[in-house]
Amino acid sequence: MNEIEAIFCKLLKCGRSSLYLDRHSPPLEPGQYNRLTKILKQRASGEPLQYLLGDTEFMGIRFKVRPGVLIPRPETEVLVEEVINSVFSSGIERPRILDIGTGSGNIAVSLAKFLKKSDVYAVDISDTCVSLAKTNARLNAVSPKVSFCRSDLFTCFKGQDIKFDIIVSNPPYVSKKEYEQLPIDVLREPTLALVAGKDGLLFFKAIEKESHSFLKRGGFLFLEIGFGQAEGIKKIFSSGRGWQGVRFKKDLTGIDRVAIIEKKS
């Protein structure tokens, strides 16, 4: 679906096929026309389409989005699919999963939706993100299965006797230099959710340092990574802290998109 189709589907509250098959539809009402004009002007100025429409699709599920929260992207579906496949292949009956930097809750909610017997925890440093993620969990009928907490990485779990089978994260991984070259609509998204220091590896280093204490033996880390970061990830997780090794899953463009790291048994 292209952008114009998405806008008209939202205004007319219909599916894409109806735009072409329902030839007897009445013209836009004045309120709809005014909203269309406003959306087109804001989009032309660089505002992300998802913010203007108020929602987006991820893993076949609708998620509300808003300014101040990172917009879910198709490449992150590779991350979610890898976690799901890992749970099914491992035979873990009731996995305990932690999503770090949940944003809109797209990862946590999707995992709770597709892994019926899972216990999902989701954290974010932003109150705005935690609030929206809770809303998305409620709208997708998984609220009882997901526990949300405002937290800077693992801070809300410190002092607790809790360990996870899987820790998953789509952390900020854009370098400062890359950030300066991003399209204008991406620059409208929260910088805190995108930029990770000079080389883009800042949060991977922090996750490596802290996650070991919260991951069960034989547990896994699943991390979304950026273009050209595979070698840097290998170096970070070869620190001798008890990791089994790193393997990667490519996205549809052939880029190493997901790093999968096992904690030694």
C-alpha positions in Angstrom: 0.0 0.0 0.0 1.5 3.4 -1.0 1.2 6.5 1.0 -1.8 8.0 -0.8 -3.7 4.7 -0.5 -2.9 4.6 3.2 -4.2 8.2 3.7 -7.5 7.6 1.9 -8.0 4.2 3.7 -7.6 6.1 7.0 -9.9 8.9 6.0 -12.6 6.6 4.6 -12.1 3.9 7.1 -11.9 1.2 4.5 -9.5 -1.4 3.1 -7.3 -0.8 0.0 -9.5 -2.9 -2.3 -12.6 -0.7 -1.5 -10.8 2.3 -2.9 -11.0 0.8 -6.3 -14.0 -1.5 -6.2 -16.5 0.7 -4.5 -17.1 3.2 -7.4 -20.3 4.6 -6.0 -18.7 6.0 -2.8 -19.7 9.6 -2.1 -17.1 12.3 -2.4 -15.1 13.4 0.7 -17.1 15.3 3.3 -15.8 18.8 4.2 -14.2 17.5 7.5 -12.5 14.7 5.6 -11.2 17.1 2.9 -9.9 19.5 5.5 -8.1 16.6 7.3 -6.7 15.4 3.9 -5.3 18.9 3.2 -3.7 19.1 6.6 -2.1 15.6 6.3 -0.6 16.4 2.9 0.8 19.7 4.0 2.4 18.1 7.1 3.7 15.2 5.1 5.3 17.6 2.6 7.1 19.3 5.5 8.7 16.0 6.5 6.4 14.7 9.3 6.3 10.9 9.3 3.2 9.4 7.7 2.7 7.0 10.6 2.5 9.9 13.1 0.0 11.7 10.9 -2.2 8.6 10.6 -1.8 7.6 14.3 -1.0 4.0 13.7 1.0 1.4 11.7 1.2 -2.3 11.0 3.8 -4.6 12.4 3.7 -8.4 12.2 0.2 -8.1 10.8 -0.9 -6.3 14.0 -2.0 -2.7 14.3 0.0 -0.4 16.6 -0.8 3.1 17.7 2.2 5.5 17.2 2.8 9.1 18.2 5.6 11.7 18.2 8.2 10.9 20.8 8.0 7.1 20.1 10.1 5.2 17.5 8.0 4.0 14.6 8.1 0.2 14.1 9.9 -0.9 11.0 9.6 -4.0 8.8 13.2 -5.1 9.4 12.4 -5.5 13.1 10.0 -8.3 12.1 13.1 -10.4 11.4 14.1 -10.0 15.1 10.7 -11.0 16.3 10.5 -14.0 14.0 13.9 -15.2 15.2 12.7 -15.1 18.8 9.6 -17.0 18.0 11.4 -19.7 16.0 13.9 -20.1 18.8 11.2 -20.7 21.4 9.4 -23.2 19.2 12.7 -25.1 18.4 13.9 -25.1 22.0 10.7 -26.5 23.4 10.7 -24.1 26.3 7.1 -24.5 27.6 6.7 -21.1 29.2 9.6 -18.7 28.3 10.3 -15.6 30.3 11.2 -12.9 27.8 12.5 -9.3 28.4 12.2 -6.6 25.8 14.6 -3.7 26.4 13.7 -0.4 24.9 10.1 -1.4 24.1 9.1 1.9 22.4 5.6 1.4 21.1 5.6 -2.1 22.5 5.7 -3.7 19.0 8.2 -6.4 20.0 6.7 -7.3 23.4 3.1 -7.2 22.2 3.9 -9.3 19.1 5.7 -11.9 21.2 2.9 -12.1 23.7 0.4 -12.5 20.8 2.3 -15.3 19.0 3.8 -17.1 22.0 0.6 -17.8 23.9 2.3 -19.3 27.0 5.0 -16.7 27.3 5.6 -14.3 30.2 6.8 -11.0 28.6 8.4 -8.1 30.4 9.1 -4.8 28.7 11.1 -1.7 29.8 11.8 1.7 28.4 13.4 4.8 29.8 10.6 7.0 28.4 7.3 7.5 30.2 5.7 8.3 26.9 6.8 5.0 25.4 5.7 2.9 28.4 2.3 4.6 28.3 1.8 4.0 24.6 3.1 0.4 24.9 0.5 -0.3 27.6 -2.2 1.1 25.3 -1.0 -1.2 22.4 -1.0 -4.2 24.7 -4.6 -3.5 25.8 -5.8 -2.9 22.2 -4.3 -6.2 21.1 -5.7 -8.1 24.1 -2.4 -9.1 25.7 -2.2 -6.8 28.7 -2.3 -9.7 31.3 0.7 -11.3 29.6 3.0 -8.3 29.5 4.5 -6.4 32.4 5.7 -2.9 31.7 8.2 -0.8 33.7 9.9 2.5 33.2 13.6 1.6 33.4 17.1 2.5 32.2 18.0 -0.9 30.8 17.9 -3.3 33.8 17.6 -0.9 36.7 14.1 -1.9 37.7 15.2 -5.5 38.1 18.3 -4.9 40.3 18.0 -6.5 43.7 15.4 -8.9 42.4 15.9 -12.6 41.9 14.7 -12.8 38.3 16.3 -14.3 35.3 15.1 -14.6 31.7 15.2 -17.3 29.0 15.5 -14.6 26.3 16.4 -11.0 26.3 15.5 -9.1 23.1 16.2 -5.6 22.1 16.1 -3.1 19.2 18.3 -0.6 20.8 19.6 2.7 19.4 22.4 1.8 17.0 22.8 4.8 14.7 26.2 6.6 14.9 26.4 10.4 15.2 27.8 10.7 11.6 25.0 8.5 10.2 22.4 10.5 12.1 23.3 13.6 10.2 22.6 11.9 6.9 19.2 10.5 7.8 16.0 11.5 5.8 14.1 14.4 7.2 11.1 12.3 8.3 13.4 10.0 10.3 14.9 13.0 12.0 11.4 13.8 13.4 11.6 10.6 15.5 13.2 10.7 19.0 16.9 11.0 18.8 17.2 9.0 22.1 15.8 6.0 20.3 18.2 6.2 17.3 21.6 7.5 18.2 24.2 5.5 20.2 27.4 7.4 20.4 30.2 7.9 17.9 30.2 4.3 16.5 26.6 3.3 17.2 27.7 0.5 19.5 27.1 2.3 22.9 24.0 0.4 23.9 25.3 -3.0 22.7 28.2 -2.6 25.1 25.9 -1.6 28.0 23.6 -4.6 27.3 26.6 -7.0 27.1 27.9 -5.7 30.5 24.6 -6.0 32.4 22.5 -8.7 30.7 24.7 -11.6 31.8 23.4 -11.3 35.4 19.7 -11.5 34.2 20.0 -14.3 31.6 19.6 -17.9 32.5 22.4 -20.3 31.6 21.8 -21.4 28.1 19.6 -18.3 27.5 19.8 -16.1 24.5 20.2 -12.5 23.6 18.5 -11.3 20.3 19.7 -7.9 19.2 18.7 -5.9 16.1 21.9 -4.3 14.6 22.7 -1.9 11.9 24.6 -2.1 8.6 28.3 -3.0 9.0 28.0 -3.6 12.8 28.5 -7.4 12.8 32.3 -7.3 13.4 31.8 -4.8 16.2 29.2 -7.0 17.8 31.5 -10.0 17.7 34.3 -8.1 19.5 31.9 -6.9 22.2 30.7 -10.4 22.9 34.1 -12.0 22.9 35.0 -10.3 26.1 35.3 -13.5 28.0 32.2 -12.8 30.1 30.7 -16.2 29.4 29.1 -16.0 25.9 29.0 -19.0 23.7 29.5 -17.1 20.4 27.6 -14.9 18.0 25.6 -15.8 14.9 23.7 -13.5 12.6 20.4 -13.5 10.7 20.1 -11.4 7.5 17.1 -9.3 6.5 15.5 -9.4 3.1 18.1 -7.0 1.7 21.0 -9.4 2.7 22.2 -7.2 5.6 23.1 -8.9 8.9 20.1 -7.6 10.9 19.9 -9.8 14.0 22.7 -10.9 16.3 22.0 -14.0 18.3 24.2 -14.7 21.4 24.0 -17.6 23.7 25.0 -17.5 27.3 27.2 -20.5 28.2 25.5 -23.3 30.2 
